């Protein structure tokens, strides 16, 4: 029996804490964040939620693939960003799709798209529903006669494995755990672990250019894609399977990051690897966050390619139970399927020490011949647990009347100190003005030879402006600061509906015209995810 998904919040319904647990957690926040929770609320039950009646009735044989019940429609109304959680928590599903479609084949998808084009229904491709930028929320109901959420969860198989080329053909609806379990039968792995890994899908990763496990080298799903197959309203979009090509602009790159506006990604060939058996880990502390960032720069510019190179500022380290003092932390790791990593971790630690890093304990080496793993829970393992549990904690924050959200960006190393200090100063000012209190923390999630990807978390008590009103002000302040300082509006959360104003500034306007022209060719009636990336046709 499958566990039930939470219709309003992140993850599984059973993992939302009861009132006693939430009250106890809230009581401890004063020590961590410097303010007490303003409330202790319960979500509006689904049977009392605002869900408009469906305007659409599917005809046979498509009706066998459709659902219109309240739970299915509520589950597919939003992604899982902060504003989505607040609206769902309050029982507001006013933008619910009219139908949820569950195709079982590409032929089903083609039929559904043709029907929706004829009827002028909008179609929102839906993977795991984990978007935090409004990427799976339908357009306003007034714009279309109907809205259909296209759930690809029944297309979830690893279809073929090419052991010689080390690649696998995987259907787009496969979630992280589902595809990894199937690859494990061949002693292979994709090793792509976004924070949403438990629920997000391959098609969603490709459509949003998701970043995953690796902090260097293969940081994005882009780096794993060998070819893509996509069904568009105008027909099949199929790229050739190749290790590399210089034949004009890449059609794979065209599909990557397209966020469902051109077609529905159905399958892709992915570069996979042997499952790692050799690992090396180390944790270093630094007097300050910028000193730790300098160490990260030295490591990645040396040519070393650690799988993990996370840098946490002191507050981030405390909140994730990694360290309790005022020092920044670097979590460093290498992995391989065929050789010892002692030289790599040794050289990386040496570079980190040159920037002031302190090694509290010797690096930890794990090799197949070493027998059982060390049972000690390490700082890195505590961080990993907190990392995957964080979205569940956001559910709790909403129930306590607390605004808690994240945003991420990327810039070149020469501009990073100015960006880091500027964002912190602006958000500290904005939170004090809006709520009278608040905290902001930062970590580096990915690092490149020419720049880092800083990931900020802000937390403050909701007040007179209400949770969504206060959140809009702080999110806008963050986005404006990032844009003004020349960084990107998103490193790995995609554009969706939330980031459109700043994405429009970031891209060349002539490129927007290119996207519109492609939209008219592939989706001439403009039914796919209208309003995402470009205005509706």
C-alpha positions as CSV (number, residue, x, y, z in Angstrom):
1,X,0.0,0.0,0.0
2,X,1.4,3.4,-1.1
3,X,1.8,6.1,1.5
4,X,-0.5,9.1,0.8
5,X,1.0,12.4,-0.4
6,X,0.2,15.5,1.5
7,X,-2.3,17.5,-0.6
8,X,-1.2,20.9,0.7
9,X,2.4,20.5,1.9
10,X,5.7,18.7,1.2
11,X,6.0,14.9,1.1
12,X,3.9,12.3,2.9
13,X,0.9,13.2,4.9
14,X,1.9,11.0,7.8
15,X,5.1,13.1,8.3
16,X,3.3,16.3,9.3
17,X,3.8,16.7,13.0
18,X,1.0,16.7,15.5
19,X,0.2,19.9,17.5
20,X,2.2,18.8,20.5
21,X,5.3,18.2,18.5
22,X,4.9,21.5,16.6
23,X,4.4,23.4,19.8
24,X,7.5,21.9,21.3
25,X,9.6,22.7,18.3
26,X,8.2,26.3,18.3
27,X,9.2,26.7,21.9
28,X,12.8,26.1,21.0
29,X,13.0,28.6,18.2
30,X,13.8,31.6,20.4
31,X,17.2,30.2,21.1
32,X,17.9,29.4,17.5
33,X,16.3,32.3,15.7
34,X,15.8,35.0,18.3
35,X,12.0,35.2,18.0
36,X,9.0,33.1,19.1
37,X,6.4,31.6,16.7
38,X,3.3,33.9,16.3
39,X,0.8,31.1,16.0
40,X,-0.1,27.4,16.2
41,X,-2.5,26.6,13.4
42,X,-3.9,23.5,11.7
43,X,-4.5,23.0,8.0
44,X,-8.0,23.3,6.5
45,X,-9.3,19.8,5.9
46,X,-9.7,18.8,2.3
47,X,-13.5,18.4,2.6
48,X,-13.7,22.1,3.7
49,X,-11.3,23.5,1.1
50,X,-12.2,25.8,-1.7
51,X,-12.0,23.7,-4.9
52,X,-14.1,24.9,-7.8
53,X,-16.2,22.4,-9.7
54,X,-14.7,20.9,-12.8
55,X,-15.8,22.5,-16.0
56,X,-14.7,19.6,-18.2
57,X,-16.0,16.1,-18.9
58,X,-13.7,13.8,-20.9
59,X,-15.3,11.6,-23.5
60,X,-14.5,7.9,-24.2
61,X,-11.9,6.6,-24.5
62,X,-9.9,9.4,-22.9
63,X,-12.2,9.3,-19.8
64,X,-10.4,6.1,-18.7
65,X,-7.2,8.2,-18.3
66,X,-8.8,11.1,-16.4
67,X,-9.7,11.9,-12.8
68,X,-11.9,14.7,-11.5
69,X,-12.1,13.9,-7.8
70,X,-11.3,16.6,-5.2
71,X,-8.1,14.9,-3.9
72,X,-6.5,14.4,-7.3
73,X,-7.3,17.9,-8.4
74,X,-6.1,19.4,-5.1
75,X,-2.8,17.4,-5.2
76,X,-2.1,18.8,-8.7
77,X,-3.1,22.4,-8.1
78,X,0.3,23.7,-6.8
79,X,3.9,22.8,-6.6
80,X,5.6,23.0,-3.2
81,X,7.0,26.5,-2.9
82,X,6.3,28.6,0.2
83,X,3.3,30.4,-1.3
84,X,1.9,27.1,-2.5
85,X,2.1,25.7,1.0
86,X,0.4,28.7,2.5
87,X,-2.5,28.6,0.0
88,X,-3.0,24.9,0.4
89,X,-2.7,25.1,4.2
90,X,-5.5,27.7,4.2
91,X,-7.7,25.5,1.9
92,X,-7.4,27.7,-1.2
93,X,-7.3,25.5,-4.3
94,X,-9.1,28.1,-6.5
95,X,-6.8,27.4,-9.4
96,X,-7.3,23.7,-9.3
97,X,-7.1,21.9,-12.7
98,X,-10.4,20.7,-14.1
99,X,-9.0,17.2,-14.8
100,X,-6.0,15.2,-14.0
101,X,-4.8,12.9,-16.9
102,X,-2.7,9.8,-16.3
103,X,-1.4,8.7,-19.7
104,X,0.2,5.3,-20.0
105,X,1.9,5.7,-23.4
106,X,3.1,8.3,-25.9
107,X,0.0,7.6,-27.9
108,X,-2.1,8.6,-24.9
109,X,-0.2,11.9,-24.6
110,X,-0.6,12.7,-28.3
111,X,-4.4,12.0,-28.0
112,X,-4.7,14.2,-24.9
113,X,-2.8,17.1,-26.5
114,X,-4.9,16.9,-29.7
115,X,-8.2,16.9,-27.7
116,X,-7.0,19.8,-25.5
117,X,-6.0,21.8,-28.6
118,X,-9.3,21.2,-30.2
119,X,-11.2,22.2,-27.1
120,X,-8.9,25.1,-26.1
121,X,-7.9,23.5,-22.8
122,X,-4.5,24.4,-21.2
123,X,-2.2,21.5,-20.4
124,X,0.3,21.6,-17.5
125,X,2.9,18.8,-17.6
126,X,3.2,17.4,-14.1
127,X,6.2,15.3,-12.9
128,X,6.6,15.0,-9.1
129,X,4.8,18.3,-8.3
130,X,7.9,19.6,-6.5
131,X,8.3,22.9,-8.3
132,X,8.9,25.9,-6.0
133,X,8.5,28.5,-8.7
134,X,4.9,28.0,-9.9
135,X,6.0,25.7,-12.7
136,X,3.1,23.2,-12.4
137,X,0.4,25.6,-11.5
138,X,-2.1,26.2,-14.3
139,X,-3.0,29.6,-15.9
140,X,-5.9,31.7,-14.6
141,X,-9.1,29.8,-15.2
142,X,-10.6,32.7,-17.1
143,X,-8.0,32.4,-19.9
144,X,-9.0,28.9,-20.9
145,X,-12.2,26.8,-21.2
146,X,-10.5,24.1,-19.2
147,X,-7.2,23.2,-17.6
148,X,-5.7,19.7,-17.6
149,X,-2.8,18.5,-15.4
150,X,-0.8,15.8,-17.2
151,X,0.6,13.4,-14.7
152,X,3.4,11.2,-16.2
153,X,3.8,8.9,-13.1
154,X,2.7,5.8,-15.1
155,X,5.7,6.2,-17.5
156,X,8.3,5.2,-15.0
157,X,10.5,2.4,-16.4
158,X,14.1,2.0,-17.2
159,X,13.6,0.6,-20.7
160,X,17.1,-0.2,-21.9
161,X,20.6,-0.3,-20.5
162,X,23.7,0.0,-22.7
163,X,26.5,-1.4,-20.6
164,X,29.1,-0.8,-23.3
165,X,28.4,3.0,-23.6
166,X,27.2,3.1,-20.0
167,X,23.9,4.7,-20.7
168,X,20.2,4.0,-19.9
169,X,17.0,4.8,-21.6
170,X,14.5,6.0,-18.9
171,X,10.9,7.1,-19.1
172,X,10.3,10.7,-17.9
173,X,7.8,9.8,-15.1
174,X,10.4,7.8,-13.1
175,X,11.0,9.3,-9.7
176,X,14.5,9.4,-8.2
177,X,14.0,6.3,-6.0
178,X,12.2,4.4,-8.8
179,X,14.9,4.9,-11.4
180,X,17.8,4.2,-9.0
181,X,16.1,0.9,-7.9
182,X,15.9,-0.2,-11.5
183,X,19.5,0.9,-12.3
184,X,20.8,-0.9,-9.2
185,X,19.8,-4.3,-10.8
186,X,22.5,-3.6,-13.4
187,X,25.0,-2.4,-10.8
188,X,24.6,1.2,-12.2
189,X,23.5,4.5,-10.8
190,X,22.6,8.0,-12.1
191,X,23.9,9.7,-9.0
192,X,21.6,12.8,-9.5
193,X,20.2,13.7,-6.1
194,X,18.3,17.0,-5.9
195,X,16.7,17.8,-2.6
196,X,13.3,16.8,-4.1
197,X,14.8,13.4,-5.0
198,X,12.2,11.3,-3.2
199,X,9.3,12.7,-5.4
200,X,10.7,14.6,-8.4
201,X,11.0,12.9,-11.8
202,X,13.4,12.6,-14.6
203,X,11.2,14.6,-16.9
204,X,10.9,17.4,-14.3
205,X,14.7,17.4,-13.9
206,X,15.2,17.8,-17.6
207,X,12.5,20.4,-18.1
208,X,13.8,22.5,-15.3
209,X,17.6,21.9,-15.7
210,X,17.7,20.6,-12.2
211,X,21.0,20.5,-10.2
212,X,21.7,17.5,-8.1
213,X,24.2,15.5,-6.0
214,X,27.5,16.7,-7.5
215,X,28.9,20.0,-6.3
216,X,31.5,20.0,-9.2
217,X,31.7,18.5,-12.6
218,X,28.3,16.9,-13.4
219,X,26.3,19.4,-11.4
220,X,23.2,19.6,-13.5
221,X,21.0,17.0,-15.3
222,X,22.3,18.7,-18.5
223,X,25.6,16.9,-18.0
224,X,23.9,13.5,-18.0
225,X,21.6,13.8,-21.0
226,X,22.5,11.9,-24.1
227,X,19.3,12.4,-26.1
228,X,15.7,13.5,-25.4
229,X,12.3,12.4,-26.8
230,X,9.4,14.8,-26.5
231,X,5.8,14.8,-27.8
232,X,4.6,18.2,-29.0
233,X,1.2,19.3,-30.3
234,X,2.9,19.5,-33.8
235,X,4.4,16.0,-33.6
236,X,7.4,14.1,-32.3
237,X,10.6,15.9,-31.2
238,X,13.4,13.3,-31.1
239,X,17.1,14.1,-30.8
240,X,19.9,11.7,-32.0
241,X,21.8,9.8,-29.4
242,X,25.4,11.0,-29.4
243,X,28.2,11.5,-26.9
244,X,28.8,15.0,-28.4
245,X,28.2,16.9,-31.5
246,X,29.2,20.2,-33.1
247,X,26.3,20.1,-35.6
248,X,24.7,23.5,-35.0
249,X,22.7,24.6,-32.0
250,X,21.9,21.6,-29.8
251,X,18.3,20.3,-30.0
252,X,18.9,18.7,-26.6
253,X,19.8,22.1,-25.1
254,X,16.6,23.5,-26.6
255,X,14.5,20.9,-24.7
256,X,16.5,21.3,-21.5
257,X,15.0,24.0,-19.3
258,X,11.9,24.3,-21.6
259,X,9.6,23.9,-18.6
260,X,6.9,22.1,-20.6
261,X,6.0,25.0,-23.0
262,X,7.1,23.2,-26.2
263,X,6.2,19.6,-25.5
264,X,5.9,16.8,-23.1
265,X,9.2,15.0,-22.4
266,X,8.6,11.2,-22.4
267,X,12.0,9.6,-22.2
268,X,15.7,10.3,-22.4
269,X,19.0,8.4,-22.7
270,X,21.1,9.3,-19.7
271,X,24.8,8.8,-18.9
272,X,25.1,6.4,-16.0
273,X,28.0,5.1,-13.9
274,X,29.1,2.2,-11.8
275,X,28.0,2.4,-8.2
276,X,30.8,4.0,-6.1
277,X,32.7,1.8,-3.6
278,X,35.5,4.2,-2.8
279,X,34.8,7.3,-0.8
280,X,36.7,9.9,1.1
281,X,35.3,12.6,3.4
282,X,36.6,15.5,5.5
283,X,35.1,18.3,7.5
284,X,37.0,21.6,8.0
285,X,36.0,24.7,9.9
286,X,36.9,28.3,9.2
287,X,36.9,31.6,11.0
288,X,34.4,33.0,8.5
289,X,32.2,32.1,5.5
290,X,34.2,34.1,3.0
291,X,37.4,32.4,4.1
292,X,35.7,29.0,3.5
293,X,34.5,30.2,0.1
294,X,38.1,31.1,-0.8
295,X,39.1,27.5,0.1
296,X,36.4,26.1,-2.1
297,X,37.6,28.3,-5.0
298,X,41.2,27.0,-4.5
299,X,40.0,23.4,-4.6
300,X,37.8,23.7,-7.7
301,X,40.4,25.7,-9.6
302,X,43.1,23.2,-8.9
303,X,41.4,20.6,-11.2
304,X,40.1,18.4,-8.3
305,X,36.5,17.3,-8.8
306,X,35.0,16.5,-5.4
307,X,31.5,15.1,-5.4
308,X,30.6,17.2,-2.4
309,X,32.0,20.6,-1.6
310,X,29.4,22.4,0.5
311,X,30.2,25.5,2.5
312,X,27.9,26.4,5.4
313,X,28.0,29.7,7.2
314,X,27.8,29.5,11.1
315,X,24.0,29.8,11.3
316,X,23.5,27.3,8.6
317,X,25.8,24.9,10.4
318,X,24.0,25.4,13.7
319,X,20.5,25.0,12.2
320,X,21.5,21.7,10.6
321,X,23.2,20.4,13.8
322,X,26.6,20.3,12.1
323,X,28.4,22.7,14.4
324,X,27.4,24.7,17.4
325,X,29.9,27.6,17.5
326,X,30.5,30.6,15.3
327,X,32.7,29.0,12.7
328,X,31.9,28.2,9.1
329,X,32.1,24.6,7.9
330,X,33.2,22.9,4.7
331,X,31.9,19.4,3.9
332,X,34.2,17.8,1.5
333,X,33.8,14.4,-0.3
334,X,35.1,12.4,-3.2
335,X,33.8,9.1,-4.6
336,X,34.9,6.6,-7.2
337,X,34.0,3.1,-8.5
338,X,37.5,1.9,-9.1
339,X,40.3,3.7,-7.1
340,X,41.4,4.9,-3.8
341,X,40.8,8.6,-3.1
342,X,43.4,9.2,-0.4
343,X,45.5,11.4,-2.7
344,X,42.5,13.6,-3.8
345,X,41.2,14.2,-0.3
346,X,44.8,14.8,1.0
347,X,45.4,17.5,-1.7
348,X,42.0,19.1,-1.1
349,X,42.5,19.3,2.6
350,X,46.0,20.8,2.0
351,X,44.5,23.6,-0.2
352,X,41.7,24.3,2.4
353,X,44.3,24.6,5.2
354,X,46.1,27.3,3.1
355,X,42.9,29.4,3.4
356,X,42.7,28.9,7.1
357,X,40.8,25.6,7.3
358,X,41.1,23.5,10.5
359,X,40.7,19.8,10.3
360,X,39.1,18.6,13.6
361,X,39.6,14.9,12.8
362,X,41.5,13.0,10.1
363,X,39.7,12.4,6.7
364,X,37.5,9.3,6.6
365,X,38.3,6.8,3.9
366,X,35.9,4.1,2.8
367,X,37.1,1.3,0.5
368,X,35.6,-2.1,-0.5
369,X,38.4,-4.0,1.2
370,X,38.0,-2.1,4.5
371,X,34.9,-4.2,5.5
372,X,32.0,-2.6,7.3
373,X,31.5,1.1,7.4
374,X,32.3,3.2,10.4
375,X,29.1,3.3,12.5
376,X,29.8,6.8,13.8
377,X,27.3,9.5,12.6
378,X,29.5,12.1,10.9
379,X,28.9,15.8,10.4
380,X,28.3,15.1,6.7
381,X,25.7,12.5,7.5
382,X,23.9,14.9,9.9
383,X,23.9,17.5,7.2
384,X,22.6,15.1,4.6
385,X,19.7,14.0,6.9
386,X,18.8,17.7,7.7
387,X,19.1,18.5,4.0
388,X,16.4,16.0,2.9
389,X,14.2,16.7,6.0
390,X,14.2,20.5,5.5
391,X,11.1,20.6,3.2
392,X,9.1,18.8,5.9
393,X,10.2,21.4,8.3
394,X,8.8,24.1,6.1
395,X,5.4,22.6,6.6
396,X,5.8,23.1,10.3
397,X,6.9,26.6,9.9
398,X,3.8,27.5,8.0
399,X,1.7,26.1,10.8
400,X,3.6,28.3,13.3
401,X,3.0,31.5,11.4
402,X,6.6,31.7,10.3
403,X,7.9,32.8,6.9
404,X,10.7,30.4,5.9
405,X,12.0,30.2,2.4
406,X,15.1,29.9,0.2
407,X,16.5,31.4,-3.0
408,X,19.7,30.6,-4.9
409,X,21.8,32.3,-7.6
410,X,25.2,32.1,-9.2
411,X,27.9,34.7,-10.0
412,X,31.6,34.8,-10.8
413,X,34.2,34.6,-8.0
414,X,35.3,38.2,-8.4
415,X,31.8,39.5,-7.6
416,X,30.9,36.9,-4.9
417,X,31.9,38.8,-1.7
418,X,30.0,41.9,-2.9
419,X,26.9,39.8,-3.7
420,X,27.0,37.9,-0.4
421,X,27.3,41.0,1.7
422,X,24.8,42.9,-0.4
423,X,22.1,40.3,-0.2
424,X,22.6,39.8,3.5
425,X,22.4,43.6,4.2
426,X,19.3,44.1,2.0
427,X,17.4,41.2,3.4
428,X,18.3,42.0,7.0
429,X,17.0,45.5,6.5
430,X,13.8,44.3,4.7
431,X,13.0,41.7,7.4
432,X,13.4,44.3,10.1
433,X,11.1,46.7,8.3
434,X,8.5,44.0,7.5
435,X,8.5,41.9,10.7
436,X,10.9,43.5,13.2
437,X,13.1,40.5,13.3
438,X,14.5,37.7,11.1
439,X,17.6,35.7,10.2
440,X,19.4,34.9,6.9
441,X,21.9,32.2,6.4
442,X,23.9,31.0,3.4
443,X,25.6,28.0,2.0
444,X,27.4,27.2,-1.2
445,X,25.7,24.3,-3.0
446,X,27.8,24.1,-6.2
447,X,31.1,25.5,-7.2
448,X,32.7,26.0,-10.6
449,X,36.2,27.2,-11.5
450,X,34.7,30.6,-12.4
451,X,32.1,31.0,-9.7
452,X,29.9,29.6,-6.9
453,X,26.2,29.0,-6.4
454,X,25.2,30.6,-3.1
455,X,21.9,29.4,-1.6
456,X,20.2,31.7,1.0
457,X,17.6,30.9,3.6
458,X,15.5,33.5,5.3
459,X,13.2,33.1,8.3
460,X,11.1,35.7,10.1
461,X,7.8,35.8,12.0
462,X,4.6,36.6,10.0
463,X,2.7,39.7,11.2
464,X,0.2,42.3,10.2
465,X,1.0,41.9,6.5
466,X,0.0,38.2,6.6
467,X,2.3,35.3,5.6
468,X,2.0,35.8,1.8
469,X,2.1,39.6,2.0
470,X,5.3,39.5,4.0
471,X,6.8,36.8,1.9
472,X,6.2,38.7,-1.3
473,X,8.0,41.7,0.1
474,X,11.1,39.8,1.1
475,X,11.2,37.6,-2.0
476,X,10.9,40.7,-4.2
477,X,13.7,42.4,-2.2
478,X,16.0,39.4,-2.7
479,X,15.2,39.0,-6.4
480,X,15.7,42.7,-7.0
481,X,19.1,42.7,-5.2
482,X,20.3,39.6,-7.2
483,X,19.2,41.2,-10.5
484,X,20.8,44.6,-9.7
485,X,24.1,42.9,-8.8
486,X,24.3,41.0,-12.1
487,X,23.8,37.5,-10.8
488,X,21.2,35.0,-12.2
489,X,17.7,34.9,-10.8
490,X,18.0,31.1,-10.4
491,X,20.8,28.6,-10.5
492,X,18.7,25.5,-10.2
493,X,15.1,26.3,-9.2
494,X,14.0,27.2,-12.8
495,X,11.8,30.1,-13.9
496,X,8.2,29.0,-13.7
497,X,5.7,31.8,-13.0
498,X,7.5,33.2,-9.9
499,X,10.8,34.3,-11.5
500,X,9.4,35.6,-14.8
501,X,9.8,39.3,-14.1
502,X,13.6,38.9,-13.5
503,X,14.1,36.2,-16.1
504,X,12.7,38.7,-18.7
505,X,15.4,41.2,-17.7
506,X,18.1,38.6,-17.7
507,X,17.7,37.1,-21.1
508,X,18.2,39.0,-24.4
509,X,14.9,40.3,-25.7
510,X,15.7,38.9,-29.2
511,X,16.0,35.4,-27.5
512,X,12.5,35.9,-26.2
513,X,11.4,36.4,-29.8
514,X,13.1,33.1,-30.7
515,X,11.2,31.3,-27.9
516,X,7.9,32.8,-29.1
517,X,8.6,31.7,-32.7
518,X,9.4,28.1,-31.5
519,X,6.3,28.1,-29.4
520,X,4.2,29.0,-32.5
521,X,5.8,26.2,-34.4
522,X,5.6,23.4,-31.8
523,X,2.4,24.5,-29.9
524,X,0.5,26.7,-32.4
525,X,-2.6,27.0,-30.2
526,X,-0.6,27.9,-27.1
527,X,-2.0,25.2,-24.8
528,X,1.2,24.0,-23.1
529,X,2.0,25.7,-19.7
530,X,0.9,29.1,-20.9
531,X,2.6,32.0,-19.1
532,X,5.7,30.1,-18.2
533,X,9.0,31.5,-19.7
534,X,7.0,33.7,-22.2
535,X,3.6,35.3,-22.3
536,X,0.7,33.2,-23.6
537,X,0.3,33.3,-27.4
